[in-house]
Amino acid sequence: MGADRGVPPFAGMTVRDAQAALGRALGGAGIEDPAREARLLVTAALGETAEGLLRNPALRFDAGAAETLSSFAERRLAREPVSRILGARGFFGREFKVTPATLDPRPCTETVVEAALAVVTAEGWRQRPVRILDVGTGSGALLVTLLAELPLAVGVGTDVSDEALRVAEENAVRLGVASRASFLNRRDLNDIAGPFDLMVSNPPYIPSGDIAALEPEVRVYDPAGALDGGADGLAIYRALARDLVPIVPEGWALFEVGAGQAADVEKLLRDGTGCALHEVRTWQDLGQHTRCVAVKTQY
């Protein structure tokens, strides 16, 4: 299997050799961070934990595990993301189920979590039941993570996809926050009962004309509705700005933004909310791109 794509014959290989061989194949195909991805796929193919394999690097692949790893390798070389192959993605130290109905939660989105936690700390809210709204919750990564990090908080996640909401609910149950979370199919803020102290959102922000040029891992496997932000990528920000202040009258709203969009989003929020924003802050991701715009509202 997979000879035409350069997939090695894994049967009989040790864990160490299989990881090295798969890493070379992935790297040769131009896939970023091939060693890490090879480690994840090897671990899953063997049904082991990473810690277990570290203790037993001489473990060898039998025929069944080798066939599974070959299948994983074929799929990854065809540009299917590891998270889609395994059905799960690590986010802020926790594992989230993902499906074709949900956006793949990526490291850049962790910037929104870090920003939200910083705001909660600065406001002195850690010892109170902060109310959180996550607009476009998808897998629930933002809301569930914040509820896990803030044990007194309660929250609502909204999405327009019933299937995504089912995944978010499942993640909330599995990660122990379901009693403090609810999930609703809503398109507009004015259909949601507030008020909230904190709103977070990773809205679609890719300009429609740019989607065809995205990497296949994104273009093919992420839901189109979670990517397409309209002609200039800002359509959803405009819609949220119109109804933001009544739903978060005295609190913070934090938005993930695309690279180079921060100034436009800040201006849009200042102009579109119909009130003077009390404060605006930004946070950068690990690539030094401004990835989160946060606004403090005052009705």
C-alpha positions, -999 to +999 in steps of 0.1 A: +000+000+000+012+035-007+043+028-027+033+053-053+033+080-026+065+069-010+049+054+021+074+031+038+066-005+046+060-002+084+055-039+093+083-050+117+096-015+122+103-002+157+084+029+169+116+049+165+122+037+130+086+042+119+085+077+132+117+086+114+106+070+082+072+086+082+087+120+092+110+118+061+081+110+039+060+139+052+089+163+051+097+153+015+061+162+006+066+197+020+044+191+051+053+214+080+065+200+113+068+164+099+084+149+131+055+160+153+029+148+129+047+115+124+047+111+162+010+117+165+001+093+137+024+065+150+010+069+185-026+067+172-019+037+149-006+017+178-034+028+202-008+039+227-001+071+247+029+092+239+042+084+274+038+047+268+058+049+235+086+069+252+089+040+277+090+014+249+106+029+218+117-006+207+080-018+203+075-031+168+046-027+144+026-059+137+008-062+104-025-046+116-008-016+131+014-012+101-017-012+078-033+014+100-003+036+099+001+032+061-035+043+057-029+074+080+002+082+059-016+080+026-043+103+039-018+128+053+002+128+021-030+136+002-031+167+025-058+156+049-049+172+082-039+150+111-068+163+132-092+151+105-075+117+103-077+112+141-110+131+147-094+152+174-073+183+179-052+195+209-061+230+220-048+248+251-037+216+267-070+197+261-082+174+233-113+184+213-133+162+190-135+177+155-157+167+126-163+179+090-189+203+106-164+221+127-135+244+121-101+229+131-091+249+162-056+261+156-028+275+178-035+311+167-069+309+183-053+302+216-044+339+215-081+347+221-081+324+252-049+340+266-064+375+260-097+366+276-080+352+307-058+383+309-089+406+308-107+385+334-077+388+357-072+425+351-109+431+359-107+411+391-134+387+378-118+353+386-138+349+418-171+357+403-195+338+379-185+356+347-211+351+319-194+343+286-208+342+251-190+324+223-203+334+189-197+308+162-186+282+187-179+254+162-162+226+183-167+247+214-129+252+218-131+288+230-161+285+254-152+250+268-116+261+274-126+293+291-151+274+313-124+249+322-099+276+331-125+297+350-144+273+374-170+298+384-179+310+349-210+301+329-214+304+292-234+301+260-221+290+226-239+298+194-236+285+159-257+281+128-248+244+124-268+219+145-241+193+138-213+216+151-234+223+182-237+186+189-199+184+187-195+213+211-219+198+235-200+165+234-167+183+241-183+202+270-194+169+285-161+151+280-141+180+295-164+184+325-180+218+319-214+207+305-233+219+337-221+254+330-225+255+293-255+258+269-255+258+231-280+275+208-286+277+171-285+314+166-275+337+137-278+371+153-269+386+187-304+401+191-318+366+193-297+359+224-307+367+260-279+387+276-263+405+292-228+389+292-196+401+307-174+386+280-179+378+244-154+358+223-156+350+186-135+335+159-157+345+130-152+337+093-126+363+081-111+351+049-120+373+019-142+353-005-117+358-033-088+344-013-103+310-004-093+292-036-057+299-028-057+285+007-038+254+016-059+222+009-058+213+046-079+244+051-098+249+018-109+213+015-114+202+051-127+232+070-164+241+065-167+268+039-191+288+061-165+290+089-140+305+065-158+329+041-160+364+056-174+381+025-158+403-001-134+420+023-134+394+051-151+418+075-188+410+069-194+391+102-176+418+122-200+444+108-230+423+118-217+417+153-208+453+158-243+465+152-257+445+182-227+442+204-232+468+231-267+457+242-255+421+246-222+431+264-232+464+279-204+467+304-177+441+296-153+429+269-157+415+234-127+397+220-124+388+183-099+367+164-088+386+133-068+376+102-033+388+096-034+425+086-070+430+096-066+444+131-068+481+123-098+476+100-116+456+127-108+481+154-122+510+132-152+490+123-160+483+160-155+519+169-177+531+141-203+503+141-212+499+177-230+533+180-211+542+211-177+552+223-157+521+232-140+525+266-108+507+257-093+487+228-064+462+232-047+439+208-027+406+213-002+390+190+001+353+182+034+334+183+041+345+147+040+381+159+008+388+139-019+408+157-045+380+162-070+393+188-088+426+190-105+433+223-129+461+231-143+472+264-179+484+262-198+508+283-235+513+275 
